[in-house]
Amino acid sequence: MQETIDLIAHRELRSLRRFTRETGQPTRLADLDLEPMKSVASIEIDEEHITIQYNKSTTRHYNSNVTTQKEWVYKYNDDAEFTEAIRRVIELSRKHLYDMPENVACPPGCAECCSGYEPFVSAEDVQRIADHLKMTYDEVMRDYVVPRPSADNSYVGWLRKVSDDLADRCVFLMGSRSGRYYCGIYAARPHDCGAFTPIGCEDVDTSLPRGGAYKVGSPFRPKRSHRR
């Protein structure tokens, strides 16, 4: 049976009075947070302490949001019960250390990440694509990049889609359907694409088999003839 807040307050008041008698340090019930721990957001454990962040709350204003959360910190290594509980967590972690994630490789021809995402491109990416397609930098920017300079000058834009719909497929994606897709400029793909890892990715065509090999066809070729 769950205790009411009044019963909790009476119990903790007795604890505070006992603490005061034993240590001589003054305590007040008003200084004790009696709100139950709910909605745990994160747990951090180091060699001495456990820190739990909980009861996160957001107050929304027209022009800003105010987010608050509570934090409980406990020095557990003086508590035999707590130390044993954390030891069990560590042993479970060791047990699962070499568990493989579900997605360690993309299903051949999936290309879900090539739709709905806008890989950002740097000036170096654009030049590499231009060299690969035997085009000029300006031609690639004009035909295949949506310009949007970044504040730190790291990026110059993102790759276009085959239409104005951001959920559409990348302009460089080749193939007729899921399972047969492949990148038409794979060797020159942007850094964002090359750095992508499927580990933990949830945007996967689960209907595709994991085995097999990628079926790569003809590379992407510009529709118009470009000469330097």
C-alpha positions in Angstrom: 0.0 0.0 0.0 1.4 3.4 -1.0 2.0 5.8 1.9 0.3 9.2 1.7 2.5 12.3 1.8 1.4 13.0 5.3 2.6 9.6 6.6 5.9 10.1 4.7 6.3 13.5 6.3 5.7 12.1 9.8 8.1 9.3 9.2 10.8 11.6 7.9 10.2 14.1 10.7 11.1 11.3 13.1 14.2 10.5 11.1 15.2 14.2 11.2 14.7 14.4 15.0 16.8 11.3 15.5 19.5 12.7 13.3 19.5 15.9 15.3 19.8 14.0 18.6 22.6 11.8 17.3 24.7 14.5 15.7 23.6 17.8 17.4 23.0 19.3 13.9 19.7 21.2 13.6 17.2 20.0 11.0 13.9 21.2 9.6 11.2 19.3 7.8 10.8 22.4 5.5 14.3 21.8 4.2 13.5 18.2 3.2 12.1 17.6 -0.4 9.3 15.0 0.1 8.3 14.8 -3.6 8.4 11.2 -4.8 11.1 10.3 -7.3 9.3 9.7 -10.6 10.1 10.0 -14.3 13.8 9.1 -14.0 15.6 10.8 -16.8 19.2 9.6 -16.3 21.4 7.6 -13.9 25.1 8.2 -13.6 27.4 6.0 -11.5 31.0 6.6 -10.7 33.4 4.9 -8.3 31.8 6.6 -5.3 28.5 8.2 -6.1 25.3 7.6 -7.9 23.4 10.6 -9.4 19.8 10.3 -10.5 18.1 13.1 -12.4 14.3 12.9 -12.2 11.0 14.8 -12.2 11.8 16.9 -15.2 9.4 19.7 -15.9 9.1 22.3 -18.7 7.3 25.6 -18.5 6.7 27.0 -21.9 6.6 30.7 -22.7 6.0 32.5 -26.0 9.7 33.1 -26.5 11.5 30.6 -24.3 11.1 27.4 -22.4 12.1 26.9 -18.7 13.2 23.3 -17.9 13.9 22.2 -14.4 14.7 18.8 -13.0 15.6 17.3 -9.6 18.9 15.6 -8.8 19.7 13.1 -6.1 23.3 12.3 -5.3 24.3 9.5 -2.9 27.7 8.3 -1.8 26.9 4.6 -2.2 30.3 3.0 -1.4 29.6 3.3 2.4 26.3 1.4 1.9 26.7 -2.3 1.6 23.3 -2.9 0.1 23.8 -0.2 -2.6 27.3 -1.4 -3.4 26.0 -4.9 -3.9 23.3 -3.7 -6.2 25.7 -1.7 -8.4 28.1 -4.7 -8.4 25.2 -6.7 -10.0 24.8 -4.0 -12.6 28.5 -4.1 -13.4 28.4 -7.9 -13.7 25.4 -7.7 -16.0 27.3 -5.2 -18.1 30.2 -7.5 -18.4 27.9 -10.3 -19.4 26.4 -8.2 -22.2 29.7 -6.5 -23.2 30.0 -8.4 -26.5 26.4 -8.5 -27.4 26.0 -7.4 -31.0 23.6 -4.6 -31.9 20.7 -5.5 -34.3 22.0 -3.4 -37.1 25.8 -3.9 -37.7 25.4 -3.5 -41.4 22.8 -2.1 -43.8 20.5 -4.6 -45.5 21.7 -4.6 -49.2 19.9 -2.0 -51.2 18.0 -0.5 -48.3 18.8 3.2 -48.7 16.2 4.4 -46.2 18.7 7.0 -45.0 18.9 8.4 -48.6 15.3 9.6 -48.2 14.1 12.0 -45.6 17.6 13.1 -44.6 19.6 16.0 -46.1 23.3 15.2 -46.0 25.2 18.4 -45.6 28.1 19.1 -47.9 31.2 21.1 -47.4 33.2 22.9 -50.1 35.6 19.9 -50.1 32.6 17.5 -50.7 31.4 19.6 -53.6 34.8 19.7 -55.2 35.2 16.0 -54.8 31.8 15.4 -56.5 32.7 17.8 -59.2 36.0 16.0 -59.9 34.2 12.7 -59.9 31.6 13.8 -62.4 34.0 15.9 -64.4 32.1 19.0 -63.7 33.0 22.4 -62.2 32.4 23.3 -58.6 29.8 25.9 -59.6 28.0 23.4 -61.8 27.6 20.9 -59.0 26.4 23.7 -56.7 23.9 24.8 -59.2 22.5 21.4 -60.2 22.9 19.2 -57.1 23.2 21.3 -54.0 20.6 23.4 -52.1 22.8 26.3 -50.9 22.8 27.2 -47.2 26.0 28.5 -45.7 26.6 27.6 -42.1 27.6 30.1 -39.4 31.0 28.5 -39.0 31.6 28.1 -42.8 31.8 24.3 -42.4 29.0 23.6 -44.9 27.8 25.2 -48.0 24.4 23.4 -48.3 22.9 19.9 -48.7 22.3 17.5 -51.5 19.2 18.0 -53.5 16.3 15.6 -53.8 14.7 14.4 -57.0 11.8 16.8 -56.2 11.1 19.6 -53.7 9.8 17.1 -51.2 12.4 16.7 -48.5 11.2 13.1 -47.9 12.0 12.2 -51.5 15.1 10.3 -52.5 18.5 11.8 -53.0 19.3 12.9 -56.5 22.3 10.6 -56.6 20.4 7.5 -55.5 20.3 4.9 -58.2 18.1 1.7 -58.6 14.5 1.0 -59.2 13.3 0.0 -55.7 14.2 -0.9 -52.1 16.6 -3.8 -52.2 18.1 -2.6 -55.5 19.1 0.9 -54.5 22.8 2.0 -54.6 24.7 5.3 -54.4 25.6 6.6 -57.9 28.6 8.6 -56.6 29.7 6.2 -53.8 33.4 6.9 -54.2 32.8 10.7 -54.0 29.9 10.7 -51.6 29.7 13.5 -48.9 31.5 13.1 -45.6 28.1 12.9 -43.9 27.2 9.9 -45.9 30.5 8.2 -45.4 30.4 8.8 -41.7 27.0 7.2 -41.3 26.8 4.0 -39.3 23.8 1.7 -39.3 24.5 0.7 -35.6 21.4 1.7 -33.7 19.7 3.0 -36.8 15.9 2.5 -36.8 15.2 3.7 -40.3 15.7 0.3 -42.0 13.6 -1.5 -44.5 12.9 -4.5 -42.3 11.4 -6.5 -45.2 14.9 -6.9 -46.8 17.1 -9.9 -46.1 20.3 -9.3 -44.2 22.3 -11.6 -46.4 23.3 -11.3 -50.0 25.4 -8.7 -51.8 24.8 -5.2 -53.1 23.8 -5.1 -56.7 25.5 -2.1 -58.2 24.6 -0.9 -61.6 25.8 2.0 -63.8 27.2 5.0 -61.9 25.3 8.3 -61.9 25.8 10.5 -65.0 24.9 14.1 -65.3 21.9 14.7 -67.6 23.7 17.4 -69.5 27.2 17.4 -70.9 29.6 19.4 -68.8 33.0 20.5 -69.9 35.6 22.3 -67.9 
